[in-house]
Amino acid sequence: MLKAIEKPFLIPTKHNCFFIKTIPQSNRWFIIDLCRDIID
């Protein structure tokens, strides 16, 4: 996925997507779209 992320912590959302915070001091979040990988 993103190799630059060593220890990301994932926050599962209602739509099975994930917000990955790469830098603890940062307020920026990368939104990884995993919804499309899930077959309902």
C-alpha positions as CSV (number, residue, x, y, z in Angstrom):
1,M,0.0,0.0,0.0
2,L,2.0,2.9,1.3
3,K,5.5,1.8,2.2
4,A,6.4,5.1,3.8
5,I,4.0,4.2,6.6
6,E,5.8,2.1,9.2
7,K,3.2,2.0,12.0
8,P,-0.1,3.4,10.8
9,F,-3.1,3.1,12.9
10,L,-6.3,2.4,11.1
11,I,-9.7,3.8,12.0
12,P,-12.5,1.7,10.4
13,T,-15.5,3.8,9.2
14,K,-19.1,2.9,8.5
15,H,-18.2,2.2,4.9
16,N,-15.3,0.0,5.6
17,C,-12.8,2.6,4.5
18,F,-9.8,3.6,6.6
19,F,-8.3,6.8,7.8
20,I,-4.6,6.4,8.1
21,K,-2.7,8.9,10.2
22,T,0.9,8.8,9.1
23,I,2.4,11.4,11.4
24,P,1.4,11.6,15.0
25,Q,2.2,15.3,15.2
26,S,0.4,16.0,12.0
27,N,-3.3,16.8,11.5
28,R,-3.2,15.4,8.0
29,W,-4.9,12.1,7.3
30,F,-4.6,9.9,4.3
31,I,-7.9,8.4,3.3
32,I,-7.5,4.9,1.9
33,D,-10.5,3.7,0.0
34,L,-11.0,0.1,0.6
35,C,-14.7,0.2,-0.1
36,R,-14.3,-0.9,-3.7
37,D,-12.4,-4.0,-2.5
38,I,-15.5,-5.2,-0.5
39,I,-18.2,-7.1,-2.3
40,D,-21.6,-6.5,-0.6
